[in-house]
Structure formats: structure tokens, C-alpha cells
Amino acid sequence: MARINPFDDAEGSYYVLFDGEDHHSLWPSFADIPAGWTVEHGPAGRQACLDHIGDGCPGPRPATAA
């Protein structure tokens, strides 16, 4: 039986984590939250968390980038 990567499980429950330096991460809700990160969104489905990152979180570019 093949194992599913917990970050790719479309049926899984996730958080969106934030590290205070404008970095965001999709994180499985069953796993311990790493030191220095806080929950910004969730728990929610994978797509809802990805949508949150895509819609409301800053990207990797500086805010002054055009």
C-alpha cells in the first residue's frame, strides 16, 4: 500500500502557519507546530488553506515590487 505524503493529502486537515517574517506554510493539523511558528488559519481542508495563502498572504517578493 502506497503512503500519502501528509502535505499532499487532499482529504487531510491543515493549518496555515506564520513565522512573523512574512513566511507562511501549509502544515498538517496532526503534527506539532514547529517553534517560532503560529497558526494563522485553520484547521481547514487543504484547498481552503492554499486559497488562504494565495488570497491573503504576502508573496515571496518585497512589498515594493511592481
Protein Blocks (a to p, Z undefined) as FASTA:
>chain_A
ZZddfklmmkbccddddehlopacdddfkbccdehiacfbdcddfklmmmmmmmmgccfb
dfkbZZ
